[in-house]
Every structure is written in C-alpha cells, then in structure tokens.
Amino acid sequence: MDIVLEVSDRFMFDYMYAWLHPLKLHDFPDLAAANVSARQFSTWQYKPATAFFLIEPSEAAYKSEWARDNIYRQSLSLFLILWQVLILERSSTSCIVESLPLTQMCSPTVRLFGLAVYFIFASLSYIFLFDKRTMQHPKFLKNQVWLEIKQANQALPVMALFTFPALVAEVRGYSKLYDTSADGPGRWYDFFQFPLFLIFTDFFIYLIHRGLHHPLVYKRLHKPHHKWIMPTPYASHAFHPIDGFAQSVPYHVFPFIFPLQKVAYVCLFVFINFWTIMIHDGEYYANNPVINGAACHSVHHFAFNYNYGQYTTLWDRLGGSYRRPDSELFEKDTKQSKKQWEKQVQVMEETLKDVEGEDDREYAPESKKSQ
C-alpha cells in the first residue's frame, strides 16, 4: 500500500497537508522571498516506494509539519484513500440510476476520482454486463439500486476506520511486503504467491462467511447483505460494516504471515474488488464446478445456506455446503424465465422461514415491473 500512498501523496496529499499544516520556519521569515527550497529544512528524505518506477516529489512534499513519514499523516491519508471509494460512489451512482450515459456524469467529482476501483468496476458492470431483466424478478426490491448504494455509503467509512491500522502497519514496515525478487524468497515465489494468496483467503473467507450465517450472528451482522435476493453489482459492498470488515480480514492478514510483492499486492487488491463485483453482476458465465462465479453466488443469495466460498467451490464441497446452479441459468433464454423465477422464489421462501422467520423486505410493485 506504500505505492498507492506515494502516488496519492504526490498528486493530492502533499498539497493538502502543506495547506492544512504548513511548515513553520520562524527563523526564516523571508524564505519565500529568498527563493530557498523548503526541502533544505525538512528532516524527511524521499525514498521511492518501489524500484520499478520513480515519482519525484514536488516542493509541496516538504512544506508541511507533517512529513510523509509522520504516522498521524499516514493514518489519515490511508483512511481517506479507503474512503475515496465512498466519495465517488455517492457523487456518481445517482447519475447511473437515472440512466444517464457515461459522457454525462453528474459532476467534476466523478471525473476527479474516475480511477477509483469500485466506481469503475461496479459502474461498468452495471451498465454493460448486468442483465436489467433481473429488475423484473418478483424478489427485486423497491428502489433496490438506491438502497444498495445507500447501504454501501453507510458501511464504507466504518470499514475504512477498521482497516486503516493494518495499512499503516504495512507502510511502516511491519509486514512481509517486499519490492524486488532479490528482496523476497526468490523468483519462483513471485509466481507462487498468487495461488497461495487465493487459497489462503478463499479458505478463511469461507470460514468467516459461514460463521456469519450462524443464527446468533446472522440477523445482527449478515442479514443486511442478504436483503438483496437478486443483487446488482452495487450490492458487492452493501454490507453491515462489521460484516464487510470481517470478510476482508484474510486479505490484510496475509502479508503479515507470508511474503507478498508490493505491486502484486496492489494488483490483488484491484482483482478482489473486481471479483466481488463480478459475482454480483448476474451474468452466469462460469459454468464450471470449480469456480465460484456469479451463478454460484446467486444461489447463495436466494437459498442462503449454500456456496459460501469466494473464488472456488473447493471448501463448500469439503464442508458439505455446495449447491450446483441449475443448468438453465447458463442459457440466455431460460435464466430469466418465469419457471426459473418461480423455482427461485419457492426455494427462497422455504429457506427464509428457518433463517429469518418473517420477511420484512419491501418488493417493487408489479405495476412498475411490468413497465
């Protein structure tokens, strides 16, 4: 995460902190007039976060009392980086709900944060991949897209608050993140780390996710995510904040137990967000008994007690919680058929009695669905 922090410092935070908490040079009141560089009076020295590229800091990097290596600055910056997803989501998704084209995004804020991974993947998935016929499903909620966005807005800042201490520990050198092959176990590990990461996180997310379905926990923490019987891509981050944080813990624990290359870490962070959105997009491409794709996860949402895994079906098979999606889901003409919907509704309502009891969801009116 120090790579992301360095990029953010160079193009945003250096200027912000130079303005909020400027360097106090009482002994040099004519510094600006004398055209003397502030870096001469800073105790911080620039060291690139990675050997693969160099981002030379601007003069603003030296003009704050909080240097880049200040722990309070790092904590605030990392919290804001995690929360930028929320800022963008709030400013952009309302435009999408109103079906505006991509060229008419509502505000400059959208363009400013246009590279935020959640916005890019969730929005593109919603616009280009998500099957809008899903919104005619009997179990699609009234104002569901807006409700998903709202719940994600409420959860993300709290999730960021729980998460940023681990990121601070990473950038301050307490993890096993490494930069070049020479710094790590070897060239072989540069490739091995990817399956190791996926197996490790898939296993522990399975355990955590299944634990969240325990009757003593489900209604308090995990039920908000299961409010979406037929989710859209925006449901991918629509959690109770403790639920969302709990399922992210394996990602942040991994680099404290195993070595992980810094650039690989950033790529895996993007992949995780992409995958989480993809399994909520309703496009059932992965008709594969090994991959836990959107079809498997859709079964989890309407049948509740199956398919807890994140990437694979391995742990569900070993744990006896795997339910294979109907083959009709992989056929364009049958996946949204009335027969398939009725079957899903029956499974959902039968299981709901044991899991939740009374159904307190408010579904979209039939008159609106038929328009």
N, C-alpha and C positions, 0 to 999 in steps of 0.2 A: 504493500500500500504506500510505501515511501515514494514510488514512482508517480503514482496518482497525486500524492501530496505535493511533490516537486512541481509538477505541471500546473496544479491549481495555485500554488504559491506564485509561480512566475506570471501567470496571466490574470490573477484575481486577488489573492490574499495579500501579496506584498503591498499592493496599493491600498487595500483596505486597512491593514494594520498601521501603515505609515500615516494614514489619516486619523485613525481611531486612537492610536497610542504612539505618537511621534517620538523620535529620539530627542532627548533633552541635552543640548550642548550649551550649558550655561557659560562655559569658559570660552566659547567660540561664537559669540552672537553674530559675527559678520561672516559666518561660514558660507551662506548662500552668495553673498556679495563677492566674496573672495573666490568663488567657483571651486571650492575644495570638495572633494568627493567624501560623502558620508561614510563610505566603507573604511576609510582610514581610522575611524573612531569606533568601529564595531568590533566586538570580540568574536563574532561569528564568521567563520570562513566557509566558503562554498565547497562542498564535496558532492559530485554527481551521485544520484541515487543508483545509477546503473552505468556500466561501462559501454553499453550498446548505443547510447546517444547522450549528447550534452545539451543542456538548456541553460545557457549563460544567464545569470540573474541580472535584472535591471538595477538601477540605482535605488529604486524603491525598496529593494530587499534589505538595505542597510539603514533605512530611515525610521525604524521603529524600535522602541524599547524592548518589544517582544521580538527577538531574533527568531529565525526559522526553527532553531533547535530548542526553543522555550517550550516546556511541557504544557503550559497553560494554552499557549497559542496552538500547539499541535492538537490538543484535546478539542478546542473549539473548532479548529479547521476541519478535523476529521468528522466531528459531529455534523457540521454544515455540509460537508461532501455527501455524507449519507442522507442528509435531509434535502439536498437539491432535487432528488427524485420527487419528493413531495411538492416542492415549489413548482416544478414544471408540470407535474400531473394536475395540480389544481388549476393552473392557468391554461392548460391545453385541452384536456379531455372534454371540457364542456363544449368546445367547438366541435369535437368529433361527434358527441352525442347529437348535436344539431345537424350532423351530416354535411358539414362544410368541407369543400375539397382541400387537399393538402396545401394548395397555394394560397388559401385564405385563412390560415391560422390566426387566432384572435389578437395576439399581442406580441410586442417585441420580446417579451419574456420567453415565449416559445422558441423564438429563434436564438435567443441568448443561451438557453440551456438545451439546444437542439440535439446534443450528443448524449444526453442522459439515457442510460441503457434501458431503463424501464419505459420511458416515453417512446423511444424509437421502436422497441420490440412490441410492446403492447399495442401501440397505435397502428403500426404496420400490420400486425396480426389481425387486429380488429377490422381494419379497412379492407385488407386484401385476402385474408385467409378465413376469418370467422364466417361460418355459414349463418347468414341472417335469418334463415328459416327456423333456426333454433328459437328465435324470439316468439314464434307461434306455438311453442311447446306448452302444454297445459300447466307445467310446473315452472314456467318462466315468470319471475316476479314482476309486480307493478313497479315501474321506474327502476328496474334492476341495475342497468348500467350505471346510473347515477348513484345508486346505493352502494355498488361495488367501489366506485371512485371515492365516495364519502368515507366508507369504512377504511379504505387504504390510507386516505388522508389522516384519519384519526390514529391509525396504527403506526405509520412510518416514523413520526418523530419520537415516539416512545421506543420503538425498536432501535432507532439510531442511538438513543440515550443508553440503552443496554449494551449496544455493540461497540461503541467507540473506544471503551477502555482496552479491548483486545487489540484494536488497530493501533492505539498509542503504544502499547507494549511491543507491537511488531516494529514500528518505525524507530523505536528506541533500542532495538537490537536484542530483545529478549526472546525472539522466536528463532526458528531454524531456517528462515528465508536466506537464500544465497543468490549471488548475481551470475557469475560465470561458472562453467563446468569445472574449472580449476578450484573454485571455492566449495563445490559440492562433492558428493560421493564419487562422481565420475560421469563420463559421457553417457554411459549406459543408463544412469539414473535420470538423465534429462528426459528420456523416453518412458522409463518405468514409473515415474512419478504420476503420470496421468491415470493409468489404470488403478494404481494404488489409491489415489485420491478418490476416484469414483467408487471403488469397492468400499473403502472406509466410510465415506459419507453416506453411501446408499444403505449400508448396514445400520448405522446409528440413527439415520433419519427414519428408517423402518421401525426401529425400536421406540423412538420418541413418538412418532406418529401413531403407532399402535397404542402406546401408553396414553396418548391424548384421547383415545376412544374409550378409555376406562370410564365406567359410569360415574365415578367420583370426580372425574376431571372434565369429561366431555361437555356437559352443559355450561360449565363455568368458563372454559377456555376455547374449546374447538368448535362448538356449535356455530359461532358467528361465521366461520368459513363454510360450514355445511348449510348455511342459509341458501346458498346458490346450488340448487338441484341441477340446473343446466347452466353452468358457468360460462362467462365470456372471458377473453384474455385479461380484462381488468380485475377479475376475481383472483388472479395469481398472487396478489399482495394484499387482498382484502381479508385480513386475519384479525383476531384478537392480538394485541401487540405481544403478549407473553407467549402465545402460541407461535406467532411468526418468529420471535427470537429463539424460542426453544428449538425449532426445526432448523435454525441457522447455526446453532452451536457447533455441530460437527465440522462445518466449513472453517470456523475460526480456531478450533482446537487443533486441527490437522497440522498447521505449520509450527505448532509448539511441540509436536511429537515427532514429526517427520520433516526432513529437509524438503524445501519447495522453492523452485527457482522463481525469482521476482516477476519476470514477465509472464511466466506460466501462471502465476498466481492471479495476475490481472486478467489474463485470458479465461481462466477458470471462473472468475467472478462474473465475467460477461456471459459465459456459457451457462452458468447456473441460473441467471436471470432469464436468459433465452429459453432454457428448458422449462423453467417454472411457468412461463407464459405459454409456451407451446403446448403443454399438456392440458391447458385450459381453453385451447382455441377451437375445440370441436371438430377439427379436421383429423380424421382417423386414418392416417397413412400407415402407421406401424402395425401391420397385421403380422406380428412376429411374437412367438411365445416367450421370447427372452426380453424384449424391450417393453418397458412400462410407458407406453405412449399415451396420447390423448384418449384413445378408446378405453384403455385400462383405467385411466383416472376418471373418466366419465362414469364408469361403473362404480367407482368409489363414491362419487358424489350422490348417485341416486340409490345405491344399495348399501352405503355406509360402511359396512364391516368387512370390506374386501380391498385388495390392491393398495396396501399402504406404502409400497416402495416408491422410490424417486426416479431411478433410471431403469432398473431391471425388475423382473418378476422373480428373481432368484430367492430372495428372503421370504416373499409371500408364499412361494411354493414350499420352501422348507418349513415355514411357520403355519402352513395349512390355511392361509387366508387369500389364496389366489382364486380369482373368478375370471374365466376367459370371456372376453366380449363376444357378443353374438356376431356371427359372420355377416349378418345383414348390415351391420354398422359400416362395413367397408365397401358397400355398394351405394353409389350415389342416389339411385332411385328408391332404395329401401331404408336407408339410415334415418330419414325423416318421415317415414310412412306413418300413417295413423295406427297401424297394427303395432309397430315398434314403440311408438309413444305410449300406447295403452299398456304394453308389457312393462315398460319402464315405470309408469305410474303405479301399476299394481305392485311391483317389487318395492318401490319407494314407500308406498303407504303401508304395506305389510311390515316392513322393517322399521318404519318410523315409530310404530306403536311401542316396540321394545326399546328403541334408542332414545326417543324424545318424549313419547306419550302424545300429547296434543300438538297438532301442527298450528303454530302461530304465524306462519308466513301469509303475506297478502299477495295473491297472484294477480297477474294482469287480467283485466276484464276481457271476456270473449269478444265483445264488440270491437275492441281495439285490436285484438289479434287478427281479426278477420279483415281488417282494412288493408 
